[in-house]
Amino acid sequence: MQQITQVQRISETRNEGAQLNRRGLQQLNTGQFRQALQSFEKALVIFKNIRDEQGKGAILNNIGEVYRNLGQYSKALEFYQQSLGIRQKISDIEGKAATLNNIGLLYNGLGQYDEALKYYQQALAVVKQISNTVGKGRVFNNIGLAYDNLKEYDKALEYYQKALDIAREIDDKAGQGQTLNNIGAVYSSLQQYAKALESFQQAVVILKTINDIADVGQTLNNIGFVYKKQGQYAKALDYYQQALAIRQRIGDTVGEGLTLNNIGAAYNSLGSYADAEKTLLAAIEVWESLRTRQLTDDQKISIFETQAFTYRFLQEALIGQNKITTALEISERGRARAFIDLLASRTKTSIADTAPQSSTPSIAQLKKIAQQQKATFVEYSVIDNSELYIWVVKPTGEIAFKKVDLKSLKTPLKKLVETSRRSLGVMGAVAKERGPRIENPPLPSPETQKRRLQQLHELLITPIANHLPKNPSDRVIFIPNESLFLVPFPALKDANNKYLIEKHTILTAPAIQVLNYTRKNTETLNIASLQPGDTLLVGNPIMPITGIPPVQQPPLPGTEKEANKIAPILNTQPLIGKQATKSAVLQKISTAKIIHLATHGLLYGFGERIPGAIALTPDTPGVNEGLLKTTEIINLNLNADLVVLSACDTGGGEITGDGVVGLSRSLLTAGAESVIVSLWAVDDSSTSDLMVEFYRQLQQNPDKAKALRQAMLSTMKKYPHPIHWAAFTLIGNAE
């Protein structure tokens, strides 16, 4: 009798948990996220107490859904993974599919669309196994969403239509409304506005009948966007305000940020810059609240990509009001945020004059950094491919500003940068190895090269040339934006046919603030006082096997000669060939003051979120053995004044709102004060000469930027073509 009572008690408790779960789902679907979380947490306690694994898996998934809707992606992923583990363990196939689908949605929200597609495809394979029509429709819809974000609109429409057909077949109103909304978004992207509005209006009607408030808010926002695109700003603002009211009421944080951004953009179009400023500042506060919630570095990079446009719209609103310095503050606030967070977390001593993540770096702070660096900063901001903003910050504290019209360009700015690089013989933005490659393909004509380099100079330098220092030894630090990270600034030519490096000492940085974190050592680098253990010098390792199909990277005999010539200057013995193992490098790398790695630089193909690897001698045989990857470098504790990557494309990587995400970023994060990296595949022989000359110059003058400039000028005499001497850039601190 006691046993029956216990079974009844467990049954009643399970029913109580199920009721709380149903209530939580209803609250979730109506946008009552905080209340839903309370209901799910109570249900979770119940299912844990009665050891109901199926119920526990479902609740953990639903808690993940709440956190995803609140924009707390790290917490959401944590709960999804717990749910997935349980559902796999107990063979809850339908539950497994749902959680895989939700993880896909999370990555979609982070802007990692390829990662989202991976989880959607896994979910689709599961629902096909169990003939789950409802689940199949949802996954089809989400796959369409990923393709939509990847701008593969035909594929997006194909999957959306499959989802809509299923939703209509089973009378799934929620599925119909969501999919119609998504179809409308594709037509909006394709500028087929009548079709877009038709889909959106149908979606609103259906979603209102089932009280799906969250999706009503999203659809109203989308209708506003279509009217804005058509220049009907009053209608756009009306729909945006309706959407904002809903999103704020239900706590849809991400949606609130998007709609505030859209309202600000509409005000900009109307010339109502003060209203735009107020609204866009509110949007930024929302974005920055999301980024403080314990996201990983790569998640911050991705989510910033989905938010960077707000900072550009705000700069536009501020310049429209002639608030030049405030716009510069916002430009700095909106770049390299994940990088700065990462640097701050690795900084052992606090920097009192550094702005915290959530606040705007002040003009006073930016001026102070310029004074400390004894440099003139030139910061660029590309505004919707229609305007280029350029600020010049002098070490005296003086600030100048110029606005350049990009609409008159016959080709977009990104394309212009690509054609300028091509005129140098650089085929595209990515090359894979250091080695002789000048003969194939043939170099463009000198006239073509001159014209392209002068065109970029006219755009980027001429407007602010009068504000740059007259003394060639005075430093100029360029802060690029978007495709400008690929610009070979030293090779730009003025109207008098002079290269920029002949007139200025050049450095680059992803943001002015970054230099505040990388500037640690107050002692000047003195080559003459270096001890043998102070330098890590690598040349021509026995190359690893990489790629599909696996092939061994070719040897680089020039790097061996380079290392042997540099060794006596740095009072060290180089690691050459079989000595240059990954383990030997890791043993020395943390204590070295100068790190010089003359080898292959590899960008992609290792399954890492952060691209980049340095080729070293493998300790053990195997594919991809011997690679020092960015994900490993970032966790090192470097004390280096200087890291030189004498290899191809080591300054490359993924160009994001956070700067170039690759080897240089990882080295600076790991503790390097400055790095020298290349912007293209460099020639073995000329690079060797340039590097040897760089260290000779550094013997005479501890200023790294001046030494690199003199090395370029010297190499230019023997190898006049810029492809031989203009690839390398110094990022970070000069002294």
N, C-alpha and C positions, 0 to 999 in steps of 0.2 A: 504493500500500500504506500509505503514511504517512497519507493522508487517511482511509482506512477505520479505522485505529487511533485517529485523533482523534475520529471519529464514535462509535466504541465507547466511548472514554474519556468523552465527554460523556454518552452514554447511561447508563454506569455511575454517573457523578456525579449525574445526574438521579435515578436509582433510589435512590441514597443519600439525596438530599434528600427524596424521597417517603417513604422509610422513616422518616426523622426526623419528617416531618410527621405520619405515621400514629401514631407513638409519642406525639407531642405531643398529638394529638387524644384518644388514649386517656387520657393523663394529665389532660387538661383535663376530660374527661367523668367522671373518678373523683375530681375535686377536687384533683389534685396540681398546683396552679397554678404554683408556682415551677419545678418540674421541667419542666412543659409549656413554660414560657417559654424555658428553656435549650434544649430540643429545637427549638423554632421558630426561635430566633435562629441556631442552627447551620445549620438548613435554609435560612434567609434568605441567609446568606453564600454557600452553595452555588448557589442559584438566581440570585443577583446575578452570581457569577463566570461562569456559563454563559449569562447573559443570557436566562434563561427568564422572560419577563414573566408568563405565566399562573401559574407556580409562585410567583413573587414576590408577585403579587396575592393568591393564596390564603394565603400565609404572613403577609403584613401584616394581612389580615383576622383570622387566628387569633391573632396577637399582640394585636390589639385586643380580641379575646374574653377573653384572659387578664387584661388590664388592667381590662376592664369587671367581670369577676368579682372582682377584687381591690379594686374600688371606686375605681380610679384613672382617673376618667372623662375627664380632660383628655388623658391619654396615650392612652387607648383611642380617643378621637375622632380624634386625630392619625393613628393607624395606620389606622383605618377610612377616613379621607379619602384617604390615600395609596393604599390598596387600591382604593377606588372609582375614583380617577383612572385607575389602570392598567387595571382591568376594563372601564371605558367605552372607553378608548383601543383595546383589542384586541378589543372586541365580545364579551367573556365575559359573555353575558346571564345565565346561571345564577349566576355569581359575583357579578355586579352586584346581583341580587335578594337574595342572601344578605347582602351588606354593607349594603344599604339596610335590610334587616330588623334587622340588628344595631345600626345607628345608631338605629333606632327604639327598640330595647331600652335603649340607653344613655340616651336622653332620658326614657324611662319611669322608669329608675332615678333620674334627677335630679328627677323629679316634674313634668317639662314634658310633660304627656300630650297636649296638642294638637299639639305639635311631633313627638312620637312617632307620632301618627296620620298625620301628613303623610308620614313615611318609610315607614310600613307600607303606606299606600295606593299609594305609588310601587312598593314591592316587589311588591305584589299585581298591579299592572298588568303588571309584567315577567313574573312566573311564569305568568300567564294566557296571555301571548304564546307561551310555550314549552311549555305543557301540563305544567308541573312539579307533579305531584300532591303530592309530599312537601313541596315548598316552599310550595305553596298552603295546606296544612294548618297549617304553622308560622305563616304570616302570619295566617291566620284566628285562630289561638290568641292571637297577640300583639295583634291588633286588639281581641279580646275583653278582653284584659288592660288595654288603654288605657281602654276604655269602663267596665270595672270600677272603675278608679281614678277615673274621672270620675263614678262613682256612677250611671251609666246601665246598670242591671243587666239590663234586658230585652235591650238590644242586646248586652251582654256575653255573656249566655247563648246568644243567637242565633249569635254567631260561635264561641263555644266548642263548641256542638253541631256546627256545620259542621266544625270542626277534629277533633272526636272521631270523627265519621262517616268522615272520610278516613283517620285513623290506624287505625281498625278495618279499613277496607277493604284497606289495604296492609300490615296487621299491623305497624304501627310502634309498638312497645312504649313507647319513650321518649315519643312523641307522646301515646299514650293516658294514660300516667301523669301527664305534665305537665298535660294538659287536664283530666283528672279532678280533679286537685288544684285547678286554677283554678275549676272548676265548684263544688267544695266551698266555696271561699272566697266565691263569690257567694251561695250558700245561707246561709253563716254571716252575711254582711252583712244578708241578708233575715230573719235570726233563724229560719230553717228548719233547726234544728240536727240533727235526725235525718237529713235528706237530706244535710246537709253531712258528717256523720260517715261516712255510707255511701260517698260519693264519695271522701273522704280514705282510708278503709281500702282501698278498691279500688286507689287510686293507690299506696299503700305496697306492697301485694303485687306489683303489676306492676313498680314501680321497683326493688324488691329483686331480682327475677329477672334484671334486666339490670345490676345493680350500679351503678345511678345514685345514688351516695351523696349528692351535693349536693341532688338533688330529694327524696330520702328525708328529709334533714334539714329541708327546707322544709315538707314535708307533716306531719312529726311536730310541728313548731312550730304548724302550723295546727290540728292536732287538740287540742293543748294550749289553744289560744285558744278553741275551742268549749267545752271543759270549763270554762274560766275563766268564760265568758259564762253558763254554766248554774250557776255557783256551786260546782262540784266542784273545789275548789282543789288538793286532794291529787293528783287525777288530772292536772290541768293541769300542776302542777309536775313530775310524773313525765315527761310527754311533752316538756315544755320542756327538762328536763335531758338527755334523750336527744338532742334536736335540738341543744342547745348543744355536747354532746360531739362530735358529728359536725362541726358547723360550725367549731369550734376546731381539730379535727384536720386538716381539709382546707384551712384558711386562708380560709374564706368570711367575710370581714371584715364585710360588710354584714349577712349572716345572723346572725353572732354578735351584732352590736349590737342587731338586732331581738329576738332571743331573750332577751338579757340584759334588755332593756326589758320584755319580757312577764313574765319571772320577777319583776322588781321590782314590776310592777303587781299580780301575784298576791299577793306578800307584803304589799303595801299593803292589799289586800282582806281579808287574814287579820289585819291589825293588827300584823304582824311588821315594824315600821318600821325597826328596825336592820338586818335582813336586806335589806329593800328598799333602804335607803340604800347599803349596800355594793354591791349588784348594779347599781343605777342609776348609781352613780359609774363603775363599770366600763364600762357602756354608753356613757356620755358620753365617756369616754376613747377609745372606739372611734370615735364620731361625729367627735370633733375631730381624730382622726388622718386621717380621710377628707377633712375640709375644708381641711387644710393642703397638699393635693397640687396646688397650682397651678391651682385652678379659677378660672374667670372670675367676675366679680361676680354675673351673673345665674344662673350655675350654683350658686354658694354660696347665693343666696337660695332657689332651688328645692329644693336638697338639705336646707336647714335646715327647710323646711316638712315634709319627711318625717321629721324627727328631733325637732322641738320638743316633742313630747309627753313625751319622756324627762325633760326639764327640769321639766315640770309635775309628773310623777309623783314626781320627787325632792323638789320643794318640799313635796308632800303628805306624803312620808315624814319629812321634817325637822320640819314643823309638828306631825306626830303625836308627835314626841319633844320638842316645845317648843324646838326649836333655831331660834329666831326670826331671829337675825342670819345664821346659815349659810344659811337658806332665802332671805334677801334676796340674799346673795352668788350663790346659784344662779339666782335670778330675773334678776339682772343678767348673769350668765354666759350665760344662755339667750336674750338679746334683742339685736337689732341687731348680731349677730356679723359678718355680711358688711359692714355699714356701717362698723363699727369697723375692720375689716381695711382697708377702702378709705381711711378717714380716716388710718389709721396709715401706709399706703403713700404718701400725699400729704403727710404732715407732714415738713417739711424738717429740723426740729430734734427730737431724741429727747426724749421725756417720761419722765423717770426713774421717776416714781411711778405710771406706767401699767402695769397688768398685761399681760403678753404674751397672745396669743390663746388659748393652750392652758391658761392657768391661771385660777383663779377670782379676780375682783377682790375685794380684801380689804375688810372693813368699814372699816378705817383709811383706805383710799383713798377710799371712798365718802363718809365723814365729811369728809375733807379737801376734796373737791369741793364739798360743801354749804357748808363754811366759806368757800371761795374765792368761791362764787356769792352768799354772804350770803342764802341762800334755804332755805326748807323744801321738801324733796322729798316728793311723795306718789306712791308707786309701786304700781300695780295689777297683779294677776296673776289671770287667769280660769282656774280649775281645773275642767276637764271640764264646764263649764256648770252645775256644782252648787255651787261655792263661789267666793267672791271674797276674795283675800288683799289687804290694804292695809297697806303700811309707810309710816310717816312718819319722815323723817330731818331733824332740826333742825340749823341751823348750829352749835348748841352741842355737837352730837355725840349728843344724846339720840335714841333710836329707840323708836317705839311701833308696835304691831301690832294689827290687828283682822281678824277673820274674819267674813265675811258669808255667810249661807245663801242660795243662789240657788234652791234646790229649791222653796221656798215661793212663788216668783213664779208668777203665772198665765201669764205669757208669758216665753219665753227672753230673756236679757239683750240679745242682738243685736236681737231684735224690739222690745224696749223702747226701745233707742236709736233705732231707725228711727221708731217712733211718736212719740217725743219730738221728733225733727227735723220730722216731718210736722205736729206741732202748731204749729210755728213757720211752717209754710207751705213748708217745704223738701220737695220731692217726690222722695224717694229719696236715695241717697248720691251720685249723679252728676248734675251739670248741666253744660251745655256752654258757656255764654257769659255774660259780664257784660252786663246790660241790664235795662230795666224789666220785671219779671215778677210784681209783687206782685198785680196785679189778676186774674191768671189762673194757677192756680185761686184761688178765694176762700179767705181765711185761716180756719182753724178758730176756734171761739168762744174768747173770753178764758178762760173757765172750763176748757175742754179743755186749752188751752195751759198754764195755771197748774197743773192737776192733773198733767200729764205731766212738767213741769219740776221740780215738787216731788217726784214719785216718784223721779226720777233723783237728785235732791239727797239724798233720804232714804237711798238705796242707796249713793251714792258719797262723800258729804260728811259727813252726820250722824254716822256711826260714828267719825269721826276729827276732828270739828269742834273738840273741846276741845284738840286738839294743834296746831291751826293758829294762826298769829300773830294777836294782837288788833289790831295796828296795820295799817290798810288799806294803808299804803305798803310794808310788808314783803312780799317776794316769796314766792310759792308756785309751785313748778314741778311740774306734773303729768306723770307718766310712764305713759301709757295702755298698754293691752294689747288686742289684737284689735279688736272693734267700738268700744271706748272711744276710739279715735282719732277717731271721728266725733262725739263728745260736744261740744256747745257749752258748755264749762265756764263762761264768763262769764254765760250766761243761766240757769243753774240757780237755782232759787228755794227759799229756806228756808221754814219754817212761818210766819214773820212777813212773807212776801211780798217779801223782799229778794233782789235778784239777787246772785249770788256776786261779780260784779265790783265791787259797791258795798262789799264787805267785804274784798276781797283784790286784790293786784296779781298777775296770772296770766301764767305762761309754760307752754310744754310742751316735751318732749324725748322722743325714742324710747328713750333709756337715760341713766342718770346719767353713764356713762363717756363718752358722746358729747360732753358739755360739756367734758371734759378736752382734747379734740382741737380743738374749735372756738374755744377760748379762747386766742387768739394775742397780740392787741395789749394792751399794758398802758396805753396812752394812752387817756384819756377822749375820746369823740367830741364835738367842739366845732363846732356848726353855724356859729358866728360866724366861725371861722377858715378855713372852706372856700374854696378857690380855684375858679374856673370849671371847671377840668379835673377837680376832685375828685368831681363828680357826673355821673351818667348819668340823664337824666330823659326819659322817652318818654311821649307821649300820642297816642291816636287815630291809629295808623298807617293808611296805605291798606291795607285788609285783604286778606289773601291768599285765594286760591281753594282750598278743601279739600273732601274728602269724595267720596262716590259716591252719586248723580251729583254732579259738581263744582259747588259754589255758592260765591259770595263771601260771606265773613263780613260781617255788617252793621257799619256805622260806629258809633263810640261817642263822640258829641259831648261827653258829660260828662267823658270822660277828657282831652279837649283843654283844657277849662276847668280841670280839676284840675291838669294839668301847668303851665298858665300861672299859676295862683295859687301853686303851690308854688315855681316858679322863683326869684322874688325872695328867698324865705326861704332857699333853698340857694345863692344867688349864682351862678346858672347860666342858660344858655339851653336850653330844652327842644327835643327832636327831635319835631316835630309832622308828621303827615301824610306827605308824600312824602320828608321828611328822615329819617324813622325807618326807614331801610332796615336790613336784617339786617347788611350790611357796615359801615354807619356805627356800629351798636350794637357789633359785634364789635371795631371799632377802638378804642372808648372803654372797653369793659367791664372790661378787665383792670387798669386803673389807677384806676378810680373807687372812692372810699371809700363813697359812697352810690349805690345803683342803685335807681331807681324806675321800674317798667314798668306803665303804665296802659293796658291793652289786653285783648284776649281771651286767656283761658287755655283751652287745649284739652287734653283728656285722652287720647283714644284715636283710632285710625284711621289711624296712620301707619306701620304695620308694624314698630314698634319693640318690643323686649322690655321696656324700661323706659318706662312710659307718660308722656306729658306733652309739651306744646310751648307756646311763647309766640308769639303772632301779631305779626309785624312786616311792614313794607312790603317786598314782593319786589324784589330787584335786577333780576331778569329775570322775564318772564311765565311762568306754568306752574302746574299743580296742585301744592299743598303747597310751593311756593316761598315764601320769607319766613318759614318756621317755624324758630324756635330750639328744637331738641328737647333732651330730657333727655340723650340719648346724646352730644350735642355739648357741652352745658353741663358735663357731668361731666369733660370733658377740658380745660376752661378753667383758667386760673391767676388766680383772683380775689384781690383784696386788700381786699374790701369789708367795712366794719364792719357794714353793713346792706343787705339786698336786700328791697325791698317789691314784691310781685306784686299790684298793685291790679287784680285780675281775678277771674273766677269759678272756684271749685273748685281753686284753685292749691295747696291743701293736700291735695287728693285724690290718688288713684292706687290702686295695688294694695296692700291691707292684708295684710301678711305677718308672720311671726315676726320679721322684720328691721325692722319698722315700716312706715310708709307709703312705698312705693316710687314715687316720682314727682318732681315739680319741686323740692320743698323738699330732699329728700335729695341731689339732684344739685348744687344750689347750695351746700349745706354741704360736700359733698365737694370741690367746686371751690375752696373757700377762704373762703366767706362766714362771718363770725362768727355772724350771726343772720339769720333771714328772717321776714318777715311774709307769711302766706298766708291764703287764705279756705277755709272749710269748705263753702260752697255758692255758688249763683249769686246774686251781689250786685246790688243796685239801683244804677243809674248815679249818680243824684243824691245819695242819702244817703252813698254810698261816697266821692264827691268831697268832701263836707263833712267826713267823718270823717278822710280823709287830710290835708286842709289843716290841720285842727285838730291832728292828730298831730304835724306838723312845727312848728307854733307852740309846742306843748308841749315839743317836743324842743329848741327854742331856749332855753327857760327851764330845762330839766332834762335832762341828757344820758342819763338812765336811760330806755332804750327801752320797757321794760315799764310804767313809771309814765306815760310819755307816751301810750302806747296806751290805758292805763286811763282817763286823763283825757279822751282823745278820745272814747272810748266813752261816758263819763258825759255829756259835752257833747252828743254826737249824740243820746243818749237823750232829752234835753229836747225837741229838735225832732221826732225820730222815735221815739216811745215803744216801738214794736214791735221785739222783739229781732232780727227778720230784717234790720233796717237797720243794726244796730251790733254784733251778737255773732258775726259770721261770721269775723272775723279773729283769728288766733292768732300769737303770737311764739314762734318756735322757736330755741333757742340761748341766747346770752349777752345779758344786759340792758344791760351797760355796755361 
